Amino acid sequence: MGMRVNVVVADVEDAAAIIESEKPAGEWKGFEAHGLDQAKCAMLHALLSGELFDEALAECGPLYGASDEGPWLMKLPDDSVAHLAELDEDALERVGEELAATEEFEEDGWSVDEVMGIVTALADLAGVARAQGRAMFVWMTQPE
Protein backbone atom coordinates (compact mmCIF):
# COMPACT_ATOMS: atom_id res chain seq x y z
CA MET A 1 0.00 0.00 0.00
CA GLY A 2 1.25 3.48 -0.82
CA MET A 3 1.13 6.66 1.14
CA ARG A 4 -2.06 7.91 2.77
CA VAL A 5 -2.82 11.09 0.84
CA ASN A 6 -5.44 13.83 1.13
CA VAL A 7 -5.76 16.70 -1.33
CA VAL A 8 -7.53 19.74 0.11
CA VAL A 9 -8.38 23.35 -0.64
CA ALA A 10 -7.54 25.80 2.14
CA ASP A 11 -6.09 29.18 2.92
CA VAL A 12 -2.29 29.31 3.03
CA GLU A 13 -2.58 30.27 6.70
CA ASP A 14 -4.20 26.87 7.36
CA ALA A 15 -1.04 24.93 6.42
CA ALA A 16 0.04 24.27 10.01
CA ALA A 17 -3.44 23.05 10.96
CA ILE A 18 -3.60 20.78 7.90
CA ILE A 19 -0.37 19.01 8.79
CA GLU A 20 -1.64 18.45 12.35
CA SER A 21 -4.87 16.87 11.09
CA GLU A 22 -5.43 13.11 11.13
CA LYS A 23 -7.57 13.36 7.98
CA PRO A 24 -7.55 16.79 6.32
CA ALA A 25 -10.21 15.83 3.73
CA GLY A 26 -12.62 15.48 6.65
CA GLU A 27 -11.97 19.05 7.79
CA TRP A 28 -11.41 20.92 4.51
CA LYS A 29 -12.96 20.46 1.06
CA GLY A 30 -10.99 17.72 -0.65
CA PHE A 31 -10.59 14.01 -1.22
CA GLU A 32 -8.39 11.02 -0.46
CA ALA A 33 -5.88 10.23 -3.19
CA HIS A 34 -3.99 7.13 -2.07
CA GLY A 35 -0.87 6.51 -4.10
CA LEU A 36 -0.44 10.10 -5.23
CA ASP A 37 3.02 11.26 -4.24
CA GLN A 38 5.48 14.09 -4.77
CA ALA A 39 6.87 12.63 -8.01
CA LYS A 40 3.38 12.18 -9.50
CA CYS A 41 2.41 15.74 -8.53
CA ALA A 42 5.66 17.00 -10.05
CA MET A 43 5.00 15.11 -13.29
CA LEU A 44 1.53 16.66 -13.49
CA HIS A 45 3.04 20.09 -12.84
CA ALA A 46 5.70 19.48 -15.52
CA LEU A 47 3.04 18.51 -18.09
CA LEU A 48 0.88 21.53 -17.28
CA SER A 49 3.69 24.09 -17.04
CA GLY A 50 6.10 22.82 -19.68
CA GLU A 51 8.89 22.73 -17.10
CA LEU A 52 11.45 19.98 -16.89
CA PHE A 53 10.66 17.28 -14.35
CA ASP A 54 13.53 18.25 -12.01
CA GLU A 55 12.36 21.88 -11.95
CA ALA A 56 8.78 20.78 -11.30
CA LEU A 57 9.96 18.42 -8.54
CA ALA A 58 11.71 21.30 -6.77
CA GLU A 59 8.50 23.37 -6.93
CA CYS A 60 6.45 20.48 -5.53
CA GLY A 61 8.69 19.89 -2.54
CA PRO A 62 7.22 19.59 0.93
CA LEU A 63 6.39 22.86 2.67
CA TYR A 64 6.28 21.26 6.09
CA GLY A 65 7.15 17.96 7.68
CA ALA A 66 5.89 17.10 11.13
CA SER A 67 8.86 14.75 11.47
CA ASP A 68 11.12 12.61 9.29
CA GLU A 69 8.36 9.99 9.35
CA GLY A 70 5.66 12.46 8.27
CA PRO A 71 3.11 13.65 7.75
CA TRP A 72 4.32 16.00 5.04
CA LEU A 73 2.50 18.84 3.36
CA MET A 74 3.09 20.24 -0.07
CA LYS A 75 1.32 23.05 -1.90
CA LEU A 76 0.51 22.53 -5.55
CA PRO A 77 2.00 25.39 -7.59
CA ASP A 78 -0.57 28.12 -8.23
CA ASP A 79 0.00 28.03 -12.00
CA SER A 80 -0.81 24.30 -12.08
CA VAL A 81 -3.97 24.91 -10.06
CA ALA A 82 -4.95 27.60 -12.58
CA HIS A 83 -4.23 25.28 -15.53
CA LEU A 84 -6.19 22.43 -13.97
CA ALA A 85 -9.18 24.68 -13.29
CA GLU A 86 -9.26 25.79 -16.94
CA LEU A 87 -9.00 22.36 -18.62
CA ASP A 88 -11.96 21.35 -20.74
CA GLU A 89 -13.00 17.73 -21.15
CA ASP A 90 -10.74 17.08 -24.17
CA ALA A 91 -7.73 18.66 -22.47
CA LEU A 92 -8.40 16.67 -19.29
CA GLU A 93 -8.40 13.49 -21.35
CA ARG A 94 -5.11 14.40 -23.04
CA VAL A 95 -3.43 15.24 -19.72
CA GLY A 96 -4.71 12.01 -18.18
CA GLU A 97 -3.45 9.90 -21.08
CA GLU A 98 -0.05 11.62 -21.07
CA LEU A 99 0.30 11.18 -17.31
CA ALA A 100 -0.72 7.53 -17.48
CA ALA A 101 2.12 6.94 -19.95
CA THR A 102 4.78 8.37 -17.63
CA GLU A 103 7.21 6.26 -15.64
CA GLU A 104 5.88 7.65 -12.35
CA PHE A 105 2.40 6.24 -12.95
CA GLU A 106 3.29 3.16 -15.03
CA GLU A 107 5.75 1.81 -12.43
CA ASP A 108 3.05 1.92 -9.76
CA GLY A 109 0.56 0.13 -12.02
CA TRP A 110 -1.95 2.96 -12.44
CA SER A 111 -4.48 2.33 -15.21
CA VAL A 112 -5.49 5.09 -17.61
CA ASP A 113 -8.92 5.15 -15.92
CA GLU A 114 -7.34 5.60 -12.46
CA VAL A 115 -5.16 8.44 -13.74
CA MET A 116 -8.16 10.04 -15.46
CA GLY A 117 -10.10 9.82 -12.21
CA ILE A 118 -7.39 11.58 -10.21
CA VAL A 119 -6.86 14.26 -12.87
CA THR A 120 -10.60 14.93 -13.03
CA ALA A 121 -10.86 15.12 -9.23
CA LEU A 122 -7.85 17.47 -9.11
CA ALA A 123 -9.35 19.67 -11.83
CA ASP A 124 -12.69 19.86 -10.01
CA LEU A 125 -10.96 20.80 -6.76
CA ALA A 126 -8.77 23.32 -8.61
CA GLY A 127 -11.95 25.02 -9.81
CA VAL A 128 -13.07 25.36 -6.18
CA ALA A 129 -9.64 26.69 -5.14
CA ARG A 130 -9.66 29.31 -7.90
CA ALA A 131 -13.25 30.37 -7.18
CA GLN A 132 -12.46 30.80 -3.47
CA GLY A 133 -9.00 32.33 -3.91
CA ARG A 134 -7.43 29.47 -1.96
CA ALA A 135 -4.53 27.08 -2.43
CA MET A 136 -4.43 23.32 -3.00
CA PHE A 137 -2.44 21.22 -0.56
CA VAL A 138 -1.35 17.60 -0.67
CA TRP A 139 -1.02 15.96 2.77
CA MET A 140 0.91 12.69 2.86
CA THR A 141 1.79 10.23 5.58
CA GLN A 142 2.96 6.65 5.90
CA PRO A 143 0.16 4.10 6.29
CA GLU A 144 -0.37 2.86 9.84
C-alpha positions as protocol buffer text, in pm:
chain_id: "A"
residue {
  index: 1
  type: MET
  ca { x: 0 y: 0 z: 0 }
}
residue {
  index: 2
  type: GLY
  ca { x: 125 y: 348 z: -82 }
}
residue {
  index: 3
  type: MET
  ca { x: 113 y: 666 z: 114 }
}
residue {
  index: 4
  type: ARG
  ca { x: -206 y: 791 z: 277 }
}
residue {
  index: 5
  type: VAL
  ca { x: -282 y: 1109 z: 84 }
}
residue {
  index: 6
  type: ASN
  ca { x: -544 y: 1383 z: 113 }
}
residue {
  index: 7
  type: VAL
  ca { x: -576 y: 1670 z: -133 }
}
residue {
  index: 8
  type: VAL
  ca { x: -753 y: 1974 z: 11 }
}
residue {
  index: 9
  type: VAL
  ca { x: -838 y: 2335 z: -64 }
}
residue {
  index: 10
  type: ALA
  ca { x: -754 y: 2580 z: 214 }
}
residue {
  index: 11
  type: ASP
  ca { x: -609 y: 2918 z: 292 }
}
residue {
  index: 12
  type: VAL
  ca { x: -229 y: 2931 z: 303 }
}
residue {
  index: 13
  type: GLU
  ca { x: -258 y: 3027 z: 670 }
}
residue {
  index: 14
  type: ASP
  ca { x: -420 y: 2687 z: 736 }
}
residue {
  index: 15
  type: ALA
  ca { x: -104 y: 2493 z: 642 }
}
residue {
  index: 16
  type: ALA
  ca { x: 4 y: 2427 z: 1001 }
}
residue {
  index: 17
  type: ALA
  ca { x: -344 y: 2305 z: 1096 }
}
residue {
  index: 18
  type: ILE
  ca { x: -360 y: 2078 z: 790 }
}
residue {
  index: 19
  type: ILE
  ca { x: -37 y: 1901 z: 879 }
}
residue {
  index: 20
  type: GLU
  ca { x: -164 y: 1845 z: 1235 }
}
residue {
  index: 21
  type: SER
  ca { x: -487 y: 1687 z: 1109 }
}
residue {
  index: 22
  type: GLU
  ca { x: -543 y: 1311 z: 1113 }
}
residue {
  index: 23
  type: LYS
  ca { x: -757 y: 1336 z: 798 }
}
residue {
  index: 24
  type: PRO
  ca { x: -755 y: 1679 z: 632 }
}
residue {
  index: 25
  type: ALA
  ca { x: -1021 y: 1583 z: 373 }
}
residue {
  index: 26
  type: GLY
  ca { x: -1262 y: 1548 z: 665 }
}
residue {
  index: 27
  type: GLU
  ca { x: -1197 y: 1905 z: 779 }
}
residue {
  index: 28
  type: TRP
  ca { x: -1141 y: 2092 z: 451 }
}
residue {
  index: 29
  type: LYS
  ca { x: -1296 y: 2046 z: 106 }
}
residue {
  index: 30
  type: GLY
  ca { x: -1099 y: 1772 z: -65 }
}
residue {
  index: 31
  type: PHE
  ca { x: -1059 y: 1401 z: -122 }
}
residue {
  index: 32
  type: GLU
  ca { x: -839 y: 1102 z: -46 }
}
residue {
  index: 33
  type: ALA
  ca { x: -588 y: 1023 z: -319 }
}
residue {
  index: 34
  type: HIS
  ca { x: -399 y: 713 z: -207 }
}
residue {
  index: 35
  type: GLY
  ca { x: -87 y: 651 z: -410 }
}
residue {
  index: 36
  type: LEU
  ca { x: -44 y: 1010 z: -523 }
}
residue {
  index: 37
  type: ASP
  ca { x: 302 y: 1126 z: -424 }
}
residue {
  index: 38
  type: GLN
  ca { x: 548 y: 1409 z: -477 }
}
residue {
  index: 39
  type: ALA
  ca { x: 687 y: 1263 z: -801 }
}
residue {
  index: 40
  type: LYS
  ca { x: 338 y: 1218 z: -950 }
}
residue {
  index: 41
  type: CYS
  ca { x: 241 y: 1574 z: -853 }
}
residue {
  index: 42
  type: ALA
  ca { x: 566 y: 1700 z: -1005 }
}
residue {
  index: 43
  type: MET
  ca { x: 500 y: 1511 z: -1329 }
}
residue {
  index: 44
  type: LEU
  ca { x: 153 y: 1666 z: -1349 }
}
residue {
  index: 45
  type: HIS
  ca { x: 304 y: 2009 z: -1284 }
}
residue {
  index: 46
  type: ALA
  ca { x: 570 y: 1948 z: -1552 }
}
residue {
  index: 47
  type: LEU
  ca { x: 304 y: 1851 z: -1809 }
}
residue {
  index: 48
  type: LEU
  ca { x: 88 y: 2153 z: -1728 }
}
residue {
  index: 49
  type: SER
  ca { x: 369 y: 2409 z: -1704 }
}
residue {
  index: 50
  type: GLY
  ca { x: 610 y: 2282 z: -1968 }
}
residue {
  index: 51
  type: GLU
  ca { x: 889 y: 2273 z: -1710 }
}
residue {
  index: 52
  type: LEU
  ca { x: 1145 y: 1998 z: -1689 }
}
residue {
  index: 53
  type: PHE
  ca { x: 1066 y: 1728 z: -1435 }
}
residue {
  index: 54
  type: ASP
  ca { x: 1353 y: 1825 z: -1201 }
}
residue {
  index: 55
  type: GLU
  ca { x: 1236 y: 2188 z: -1195 }
}
residue {
  index: 56
  type: ALA
  ca { x: 878 y: 2078 z: -1130 }
}
residue {
  index: 57
  type: LEU
  ca { x: 996 y: 1842 z: -854 }
}
residue {
  index: 58
  type: ALA
  ca { x: 1171 y: 2130 z: -677 }
}
residue {
  index: 59
  type: GLU
  ca { x: 850 y: 2337 z: -693 }
}
residue {
  index: 60
  type: CYS
  ca { x: 645 y: 2048 z: -553 }
}
residue {
  index: 61
  type: GLY
  ca { x: 869 y: 1989 z: -254 }
}
residue {
  index: 62
  type: PRO
  ca { x: 722 y: 1959 z: 93 }
}
residue {
  index: 63
  type: LEU
  ca { x: 639 y: 2286 z: 267 }
}
residue {
  index: 64
  type: TYR
  ca { x: 628 y: 2126 z: 609 }
}
residue {
  index: 65
  type: GLY
  ca { x: 715 y: 1796 z: 768 }
}
residue {
  index: 66
  type: ALA
  ca { x: 589 y: 1710 z: 1113 }
}
residue {
  index: 67
  type: SER
  ca { x: 886 y: 1475 z: 1147 }
}
residue {
  index: 68
  type: ASP
  ca { x: 1112 y: 1261 z: 929 }
}
residue {
  index: 69
  type: GLU
  ca { x: 836 y: 999 z: 935 }
}
residue {
  index: 70
  type: GLY
  ca { x: 566 y: 1246 z: 827 }
}
residue {
  index: 71
  type: PRO
  ca { x: 311 y: 1365 z: 775 }
}
residue {
  index: 72
  type: TRP
  ca { x: 432 y: 1600 z: 504 }
}
residue {
  index: 73
  type: LEU
  ca { x: 250 y: 1884 z: 336 }
}
residue {
  index: 74
  type: MET
  ca { x: 309 y: 2024 z: -7 }
}
residue {
  index: 75
  type: LYS
  ca { x: 132 y: 2305 z: -190 }
}
residue {
  index: 76
  type: LEU
  ca { x: 51 y: 2253 z: -555 }
}
residue {
  index: 77
  type: PRO
  ca { x: 200 y: 2539 z: -759 }
}
residue {
  index: 78
  type: ASP
  ca { x: -57 y: 2812 z: -823 }
}
residue {
  index: 79
  type: ASP
  ca { x: 0 y: 2803 z: -1200 }
}
residue {
  index: 80
  type: SER
  ca { x: -81 y: 2430 z: -1208 }
}
residue {
  index: 81
  type: VAL
  ca { x: -397 y: 2491 z: -1006 }
}
residue {
  index: 82
  type: ALA
  ca { x: -495 y: 2760 z: -1258 }
}
residue {
  index: 83
  type: HIS
  ca { x: -423 y: 2528 z: -1553 }
}
residue {
  index: 84
  type: LEU
  ca { x: -619 y: 2243 z: -1397 }
}
residue {
  index: 85
  type: ALA
  ca { x: -918 y: 2468 z: -1329 }
}
residue {
  index: 86
  type: GLU
  ca { x: -926 y: 2579 z: -1694 }
}
residue {
  index: 87
  type: LEU
  ca { x: -900 y: 2236 z: -1862 }
}
residue {
  index: 88
  type: ASP
  ca { x: -1196 y: 2135 z: -2074 }
}
residue {
  index: 89
  type: GLU
  ca { x: -1300 y: 1773 z: -2115 }
}
residue {
  index: 90
  type: ASP
  ca { x: -1074 y: 1708 z: -2417 }
}
residue {
  index: 91
  type: ALA
  ca { x: -773 y: 1866 z: -2247 }
}
residue {
  index: 92
  type: LEU
  ca { x: -840 y: 1667 z: -1929 }
}
residue {
  index: 93
  type: GLU
  ca { x: -840 y: 1349 z: -2135 }
}
residue {
  index: 94
  type: ARG
  ca { x: -511 y: 1440 z: -2304 }
}
residue {
  index: 95
  type: VAL
  ca { x: -343 y: 1524 z: -1972 }
}
residue {
  index: 96
  type: GLY
  ca { x: -471 y: 1201 z: -1818 }
}
residue {
  index: 97
  type: GLU
  ca { x: -345 y: 990 z: -2108 }
}
residue {
  index: 98
  type: GLU
  ca { x: -5 y: 1162 z: -2107 }
}
residue {
  index: 99
  type: LEU
  ca { x: 30 y: 1118 z: -1731 }
}
residue {
  index: 100
  type: ALA
  ca { x: -72 y: 753 z: -1748 }
}
residue {
  index: 101
  type: ALA
  ca { x: 212 y: 694 z: -1995 }
}
residue {
  index: 102
  type: THR
  ca { x: 478 y: 837 z: -1763 }
}
residue {
  index: 103
  type: GLU
  ca { x: 721 y: 626 z: -1564 }
}
residue {
  index: 104
  type: GLU
  ca { x: 588 y: 765 z: -1235 }
}
residue {
  index: 105
  type: PHE
  ca { x: 240 y: 624 z: -1295 }
}
residue {
  index: 106
  type: GLU
  ca { x: 329 y: 316 z: -1503 }
}
residue {
  index: 107
  type: GLU
  ca { x: 575 y: 181 z: -1243 }
}
residue {
  index: 108
  type: ASP
  ca { x: 305 y: 192 z: -976 }
}
residue {
  index: 109
  type: GLY
  ca { x: 56 y: 13 z: -1202 }
}
residue {
  index: 110
  type: TRP
  ca { x: -195 y: 296 z: -1244 }
}
residue {
  index: 111
  type: SER
  ca { x: -448 y: 233 z: -1521 }
}
residue {
  index: 112
  type: VAL
  ca { x: -549 y: 509 z: -1761 }
}
residue {
  index: 113
  type: ASP
  ca { x: -892 y: 515 z: -1592 }
}
residue {
  index: 114
  type: GLU
  ca { x: -734 y: 560 z: -1246 }
}
residue {
  index: 115
  type: VAL
  ca { x: -516 y: 844 z: -1374 }
}
residue {
  index: 116
  type: MET
  ca { x: -816 y: 1004 z: -1546 }
}
residue {
  index: 117
  type: GLY
  ca { x: -1010 y: 982 z: -1221 }
}
residue {
  index: 118
  type: ILE
  ca { x: -739 y: 1158 z: -1021 }
}
residue {
  index: 119
  type: VAL
  ca { x: -686 y: 1426 z: -1287 }
}
residue {
  index: 120
  type: THR
  ca { x: -1060 y: 1493 z: -1303 }
}
residue {
  index: 121
  type: ALA
  ca { x: -1086 y: 1512 z: -923 }
}
residue {
  index: 122
  type: LEU
  ca { x: -785 y: 1747 z: -911 }
}
residue {
  index: 123
  type: ALA
  ca { x: -935 y: 1967 z: -1183 }
}
residue {
  index: 124
  type: ASP
  ca { x: -1269 y: 1986 z: -1001 }
}
residue {
  index: 125
  type: LEU
  ca { x: -1096 y: 2080 z: -676 }
}
residue {
  index: 126
  type: ALA
  ca { x: -877 y: 2332 z: -861 }
}
residue {
  index: 127
  type: GLY
  ca { x: -1195 y: 2502 z: -981 }
}
residue {
  index: 128
  type: VAL
  ca { x: -1307 y: 2536 z: -618 }
}
residue {
  index: 129
  type: ALA
  ca { x: -964 y: 2669 z: -514 }
}
residue {
  index: 130
  type: ARG
  ca { x: -966 y: 2931 z: -790 }
}
residue {
  index: 131
  type: ALA
  ca { x: -1325 y: 3037 z: -718 }
}
residue {
  index: 132
  type: GLN
  ca { x: -1246 y: 3080 z: -347 }
}
residue {
  index: 133
  type: GLY
  ca { x: -900 y: 3233 z: -391 }
}
residue {
  index: 134
  type: ARG
  ca { x: -743 y: 2947 z: -196 }
}
residue {
  index: 135
  type: ALA
  ca { x: -453 y: 2708 z: -243 }
}
residue {
  index: 136
  type: MET
  ca { x: -443 y: 2332 z: -300 }
}
residue {
  index: 137
  type: PHE
  ca { x: -244 y: 2122 z: -56 }
}
residue {
  index: 138
  type: VAL
  ca { x: -135 y: 1760 z: -67 }
}
residue {
  index: 139
  type: TRP
  ca { x: -102 y: 1596 z: 277 }
}
residue {
  index: 140
  type: MET
  ca { x: 91 y: 1269 z: 286 }
}
residue {
  index: 141
  type: THR
  ca { x: 179 y: 1023 z: 558 }
}
residue {
  index: 142
  type: GLN
  ca { x: 296 y: 665 z: 590 }
}
residue {
  index: 143
  type: PRO
  ca { x: 16 y: 410 z: 629 }
}
residue {
  index: 144
  type: GLU
  ca { x: -37 y: 286 z: 984 }
}
